[in-house]
Amino acid sequence: MHLLQQKKNWIFDMDGTLTIAKHDFDAIKRELEIPFDTDILTSLSNLPKEEAKLKHIQLDSIELKIAKLSTPSPGCFDLLKELNNQTNRLGILTRNSFSNSIETLKAAGLIHFFQSDYIFCREHALPKPNPEGIFRLMELWQADPKETVMIGDYLFDLDAGKAAGVETIYIDPEGKFPFREFATHCIRDLGEILNL
């Protein structure tokens, strides 16, 4: 059976999945003056409260600049249009902030595909790889994990999907797939999902 017929609930990572990746995480860490060997949100969560608050404000402004330059990833429109034509539920689970997610989707021309209460950001759920956001979306939709899929471009997306008991689709435009073993399907662009 075709994947599009099997799955009714589609959860997307945003940056690097729905949009072309533009984040230079090392440059952001340098600007925030935090360690290179830890992801940004974990580093900020380890800081004293006041310092963390200031760094989060700084991070939001760095990410807002990136958000305004967002462009949709190849195959994105075709897939979202097809999913919208059938009665699917579409959600986003991102480590970005809510306001920057909205900016990103507007800039990329994708905002009309997603209901704002199905956009889960770092303010709404523990960040991936924690699966909380997937569980919360499935709860909202009264969804069956067997009919749900998580799509992303990084290990955190795949780990969150696996921990939530859903299939995962791993997108890597370069076709290298360094985290292949953690994914159910591997694709180079979102349009390929139409033929899985």
Residue pairs with C-beta under 8 A, 6 or more apart in sequence:
2 196
3 149
3 185
3 193
3 196
4 82
4 83
4 86
4 193
4 194
4 196
6 146
6 147
7 88
7 147
7 148
7 149
7 167
8 87
8 88
8 89
8 143
8 144
8 147
8 148
9 88
9 89
9 91
9 137
9 138
9 141
9 143
9 147
9 148
9 149
10 83
10 88
10 89
10 90
10 91
10 148
10 149
10 151
11 91
11 92
11 93
11 133
11 134
11 137
11 148
11 149
11 150
11 151
11 161
11 166
12 18
12 90
12 91
12 92
12 93
12 151
12 152
13 92
13 93
13 94
13 128
13 150
13 151
13 152
13 153
13 154
13 157
14 92
14 94
14 96
14 101
14 104
14 105
15 21
15 22
15 23
15 66
15 70
15 94
15 96
15 104
16 23
16 73
16 152
16 153
16 154
16 171
17 73
17 151
17 152
17 153
17 157
17 171
17 190
18 72
18 73
18 76
18 92
18 105
18 108
18 110
18 190
19 70
19 71
19 72
19 73
19 76
19 104
19 108
19 110
20 70
20 71
20 72
20 73
21 153
22 66
22 69
22 70
23 63
23 66
25 39
25 40
26 36
28 40
28 59
28 62
29 35
29 36
29 40
29 43
31 58
31 62
32 40
32 43
32 44
32 55
32 58
32 59
32 62
34 40
34 43
34 44
34 55
35 43
38 46
39 156
40 59
41 95
41 122
41 127
44 52
44 55
44 56
44 59
45 52
47 55
60 97
60 99
60 100
63 96
63 97
63 100
64 99
64 100
64 103
66 104
67 96
67 100
67 101
67 103
67 104
67 107
68 103
68 107
69 107
70 103
70 104
70 105
70 107
70 108
71 107
71 108
72 108
72 109
72 110
73 171
73 173
73 189
73 190
74 173
74 189
74 190
74 191
75 189
75 190
75 191
75 192
75 193
75 194
76 108
76 110
76 190
76 191
77 109
77 110
78 190
78 191
78 194
79 190
79 191
79 193
79 194
80 90
80 110
80 113
82 194
83 90
84 90
84 113
89 118
89 141
89 143
90 113
90 114
90 115
90 118
91 114
91 118
91 119
91 120
91 137
91 141
92 101
92 105
92 114
92 118
92 119
92 120
93 120
93 125
93 128
93 133
93 134
93 137
93 150
93 157
93 160
94 101
94 119
94 120
94 121
94 122
95 121
95 122
95 127
95 128
95 156
96 104
96 121
96 122
97 121
97 122
97 123
98 119
98 121
98 123
98 124
101 119
101 121
102 111
102 116
102 119
105 111
105 114
105 119
117 140
118 137
118 140
120 133
120 136
120 137
124 133
124 136
125 132
125 133
125 136
126 132
126 133
127 156
128 152
128 156
128 157
128 159
128 160
129 155
129 156
129 159
129 160
129 163
130 160
130 163
131 160
131 161
131 163
131 164
133 160
134 148
134 150
134 160
134 161
134 163
134 164
134 166
135 164
137 143
138 145
138 148
138 164
138 166
145 164
145 165
145 166
148 164
148 166
148 167
149 161
149 166
149 167
149 168
149 169
149 184
150 157
150 158
150 160
150 161
150 164
150 166
150 167
150 168
150 169
151 157
151 168
151 169
151 171
151 190
151 193
152 158
152 160
152 161
152 168
152 169
152 170
152 171
153 170
153 171
153 172
154 179
155 179
155 182
157 168
157 170
158 168
158 170
158 179
158 182
158 183
159 182
161 167
161 168
162 168
162 182
167 184
167 185
168 182
168 183
168 184
168 185
169 183
169 184
169 185
169 186
169 187
169 193
169 196
170 177
170 179
170 180
170 182
170 183
170 185
170 186
170 187
171 187
171 188
171 189
171 190
172 178
172 186
172 187
172 188
173 188
173 189
174 188
175 188
177 183
177 186
180 186
185 193
185 196
187 193
187 196
